[in-house]
Amino acid sequence: MSLKKAPSNVAILLPCYNEEITVGKVIDDFHAALPEATIYVYDNNSTDRTAEIARAEGAVVRKEPRQGKGNVIRAMFEDIDADVYIMADGDDTYPAEAAPAMVSKVLEGYDMVIGDRLSSTYFEENKRPFHNFGNKLVRNAINGMFNAHVADIMTGYRAFSFTFVKTYPVLSHGFEVETEMTIHSLNNNLRLYEMPVQYRDRPAGSLSKLDTVGDGIKVLSTIFRMIREYKPLPFFGGIGVIVTILGLAFASSVTFDYWRTGMVARFPTLIGAVMLVIAGLLCIATGIILDVIAKNSRKSFIVESNKFVYLHHAYRR
């Protein structure tokens, strides 16, 4: 006799900080789009009525004292168990009506579904030119490094499988967490699906929490750090090649003088050149060693993910 599979349960995750103007509408929209889903609002030290309104609208409200979106998402992923997770912002910029299609894609087997703003209305709706430039810059940098074609790297509208949520290590503290998610997925060859969604700018009176310069620097530093960790051979190898070529260039000038005069007149230059060559070769060797470690880490991630999939399916039977 075959066992009947339990119905899938869906969790809507809304990290919120001072969103009293929009959070009620967002909750109502998701209730209408996914009536059976449980909506969780994590209040990140709001000073307005965000938590009160969310609770009145029927959401499960919890507090996260560590400031920053990355910290909120870490708490959500640790606390909540579901088959499918939908993550959105509480600022009413993402359409709840796209959520059922995103859930369906996760149930088909995708690890993460990306709500792609940039292929639809983002550049018309978003009136902040530096944000538009930053999105394009980050997208081109990451796609180039990972040989990928992801259209929207930094969107906050995503759907996840249980396995993704429970095996993804949230390291970032703030808004750079979305970039980290995308790099993590590309590095581990996870199953991604991009779904264009209609983006709308914040309504009047709702203020963005993004700091264009500060958060942009954090995102770029996250890209730098994760490329160093996930792509150590190109990173350290590239530095090593440049330093080695520079050392050889200095050494060749000293060698040329020696052939011409029979004397080594610039010992400091020769010593510096040799040190540069040694440093460059050490960088290349470091890149090779770290690349092996990174590949072993990816293997371990696959093994751990397979364990989570097996245990989750066994639990639901």
C-alpha positions in Angstrom: 0.0 0.0 0.0 1.5 3.3 -1.0 1.7 6.2 1.4 -0.1 9.4 0.5 2.2 12.4 0.2 1.4 15.2 2.6 0.3 18.5 1.0 2.9 21.1 0.5 3.0 23.9 3.0 4.1 27.4 2.0 5.7 30.1 4.2 5.7 33.8 3.1 8.7 35.6 4.6 8.5 39.4 5.0 11.4 41.0 6.7 10.2 44.5 7.8 11.7 47.7 9.2 9.3 50.6 9.6 6.8 49.5 6.9 3.5 50.6 8.6 2.3 52.3 5.4 2.5 49.2 3.2 2.8 46.1 5.3 -1.0 45.7 5.7 -1.6 45.7 1.9 1.3 43.3 1.3 -0.1 40.8 3.8 -3.6 41.1 2.3 -2.3 40.6 -1.3 -0.4 37.5 -0.3 -3.4 36.1 1.6 -5.4 36.6 -1.6 -2.7 35.0 -3.8 -1.9 32.1 -1.5 -4.8 31.6 1.0 -3.3 28.5 2.6 0.1 30.0 3.1 1.4 31.1 6.5 2.7 34.7 6.5 5.6 35.6 8.8 6.6 39.2 9.5 9.9 39.6 11.2 10.1 43.0 12.8 13.6 44.3 12.7 13.5 47.0 15.5 10.7 49.1 13.9 9.8 52.3 15.6 6.4 52.6 14.0 3.2 50.4 14.0 4.6 47.7 11.6 4.3 44.8 14.1 0.8 45.9 15.3 -0.6 46.2 11.8 0.9 42.9 10.7 -0.6 41.1 13.6 -4.0 42.6 13.0 -3.9 41.4 9.4 -3.3 37.8 10.5 0.4 37.4 10.1 2.7 35.6 12.5 4.9 38.4 13.9 8.3 37.8 15.4 11.1 40.1 16.5 14.7 40.1 15.3 16.9 42.4 17.4 20.0 42.1 15.2 19.7 45.0 12.8 20.1 44.2 9.1 18.2 42.2 6.4 20.8 39.5 6.4 20.3 38.9 10.1 16.5 38.8 9.7 16.8 36.2 6.8 19.1 34.1 8.9 16.6 34.0 11.7 13.7 33.2 9.3 15.6 30.3 7.7 16.6 28.9 11.1 13.1 29.2 12.7 10.6 28.3 10.0 10.0 24.9 8.5 8.1 24.6 5.2 8.2 22.9 1.8 8.3 26.2 -0.1 9.4 29.6 1.0 8.5 32.9 -0.7 10.6 35.9 0.4 9.5 39.4 -0.4 9.8 42.9 1.0 7.2 44.7 3.0 7.3 47.8 0.9 4.7 46.8 -1.7 7.1 46.8 -4.6 6.6 43.2 -5.7 3.4 41.6 -7.0 1.9 38.9 -4.8 0.0 37.5 -7.7 3.3 36.1 -9.1 3.7 33.9 -5.9 1.6 30.9 -7.0 3.6 30.4 -10.2 6.9 30.7 -8.2 5.6 28.1 -5.7 4.8 25.8 -8.7 8.3 26.1 -10.0 9.9 25.1 -6.6 7.5 22.1 -6.5 8.8 21.1 -9.9 12.3 20.8 -8.5 14.0 24.2 -8.7 16.1 25.2 -5.7 15.5 28.9 -6.1 13.1 31.0 -8.2 14.2 34.5 -8.9 11.6 37.3 -9.3 13.3 39.1 -12.2 12.5 42.9 -12.0 15.1 44.1 -14.5 13.5 42.4 -17.5 10.2 44.1 -16.8 9.4 47.5 -15.3 12.3 48.2 -12.9 14.2 50.8 -14.9 10.9 52.7 -15.6 9.6 52.6 -12.1 12.9 53.1 -10.1 13.8 56.8 -10.1 17.2 56.3 -8.6 19.8 56.2 -11.4 22.6 55.0 -9.2 20.6 52.0 -8.2 20.0 51.2 -11.8 23.7 51.5 -12.6 24.6 49.4 -9.6 22.3 46.6 -10.6 23.8 46.5 -14.1 27.4 46.6 -12.7 26.8 43.8 -10.2 25.0 41.7 -12.8 27.7 42.0 -15.4 30.5 41.3 -12.8 28.9 38.1 -11.4 27.7 36.7 -14.8 31.2 37.3 -16.2 33.0 35.5 -13.3 30.6 32.5 -13.2 29.8 32.3 -17.0 26.1 32.7 -16.2 23.2 34.7 -17.6 21.2 35.7 -14.5 19.2 38.8 -15.3 18.5 40.1 -11.8 21.2 39.4 -9.2 19.9 41.6 -6.4 16.1 41.1 -6.4 14.4 40.7 -3.0 11.6 38.6 -4.4 12.5 34.9 -4.4 11.1 31.4 -3.8 13.2 28.6 -2.2 13.0 24.9 -1.6 13.3 23.5 1.9 16.8 22.1 1.0 18.1 25.5 -0.1 16.9 27.2 3.0 18.4 24.7 5.4 21.7 24.4 3.7 22.4 28.0 2.7 24.8 29.7 5.1 23.7 33.3 5.6 26.9 35.3 6.2 25.9 38.8 5.2 24.3 41.2 7.7 22.5 43.7 5.4 21.0 44.1 2.0 24.0 42.4 0.3 22.4 39.1 1.3 20.6 38.8 -2.1 23.9 39.1 -4.0 25.4 36.4 -1.7 22.4 34.1 -2.4 22.9 34.3 -6.1 26.7 33.7 -6.0 26.2 30.8 -3.6 23.7 29.2 -6.1 25.9 29.7 -9.1 28.9 28.4 -7.4 27.1 25.2 -6.3 25.3 24.7 -9.6 21.9 24.8 -8.0 18.7 24.7 -10.1 17.7 28.3 -10.8 14.6 29.6 -12.6 14.1 33.3 -13.4 10.5 34.6 -13.6 9.9 38.2 -14.8 7.8 40.1 -12.3 6.3 43.6 -12.5 8.1 45.9 -10.2 6.5 49.1 -8.9 8.2 51.9 -7.0 7.4 52.6 -3.3 4.1 54.4 -2.7 4.2 58.0 -1.6 5.3 58.3 2.0 7.2 55.1 2.1 10.9 55.7 2.5 13.6 53.4 1.2 16.1 52.0 3.8 18.8 51.6 1.1 21.9 53.8 1.4 23.0 54.0 -2.3 26.7 54.5 -1.5 27.0 52.6 1.8 25.0 49.5 0.6 26.7 49.7 -2.8 30.1 49.4 -1.1 28.9 46.5 1.0 27.6 44.7 -2.1 30.9 45.2 -4.0 32.9 44.0 -1.0 30.6 40.9 -0.8 31.3 40.2 -4.5 35.1 40.6 -3.9 35.0 38.3 -0.8 32.9 35.6 -2.4 34.9 35.6 -5.6 38.1 35.2 -3.5 36.5 32.3 -1.7 34.6 30.6 -4.5 37.0 31.3 -7.4 40.5 31.3 -5.7 42.5 30.1 -8.7 41.4 33.0 -11.0 41.7 35.4 -8.1 45.1 34.5 -6.7 46.4 33.2 -9.9 45.6 36.4 -11.7 47.3 38.4 -9.0 50.3 36.0 -9.1 50.7 36.3 -12.9 50.6 40.1 -12.8 53.2 40.2 -10.0 55.4 37.6 -11.7 55.4 39.5 -15.0 56.3 42.7 -13.2 59.2 41.0 -11.4 60.4 39.5 -14.7 60.3 42.9 -16.4 62.5 44.4 -13.7 64.8 41.4 -13.8 65.1 41.6 -17.6 66.3 45.2 -17.4 69.0 44.3 -15.0 70.0 41.3 -17.2 70.1 43.5 -20.3 72.5 45.9 -18.4 74.7 42.9 -17.4 74.9 41.6 -21.0 75.9 45.1 -22.2 78.4 46.0 -19.5 79.3 42.7 -17.8 78.4 44.2 -14.4 75.3 44.2 -12.2 74.9 47.8 -11.3 71.5 47.7 -9.7 71.4 45.1 -7.0 68.4 46.6 -5.2 66.4 46.3 -8.4 67.5 42.7 -9.0 66.7 41.7 -5.4 63.3 43.4 -5.7 62.6 41.6 -9.0 63.5 38.2 -7.6 61.2 38.8 -4.6 58.3 39.9 -6.9 58.7 36.7 -8.9 58.8 34.6 -5.8 55.7 36.4 -4.4 53.9 35.9 -7.7 54.6 32.2 -7.8 53.5 31.8 -4.2 50.2 33.5 -5.1 49.7 31.1 -8.0 50.5 28.1 -5.7 48.1 29.5 -3.1 45.3 29.8 -5.8 45.9 26.1 -6.8 45.7 24.9 -3.2 42.6 26.9 -2.4 40.9 25.9 -5.6 41.2 22.2 -4.5 39.8 23.1 -1.1 36.9 25.0 -2.8 36.1 22.0 -5.0 36.1 19.7 -2.0 33.7 22.2 -0.2 31.3 22.0 -3.2 31.4 18.2 -3.0 30.6 18.3 0.7 27.7 20.7 0.1 26.2 18.3 -2.5 26.5 15.4 0.0 24.8 17.5 2.8 22.1 18.7 0.4 21.3 15.1 -0.6 21.0 14.2 3.1 18.5 17.0 3.7 16.5 16.0 0.6 16.3 12.4 1.8 15.4 13.2 5.3 12.8 15.8 4.3 11.1 13.3 1.9 11.2 10.6 4.5 9.6 12.8 7.1 6.8 13.8 4.7 5.8 10.3 3.7 
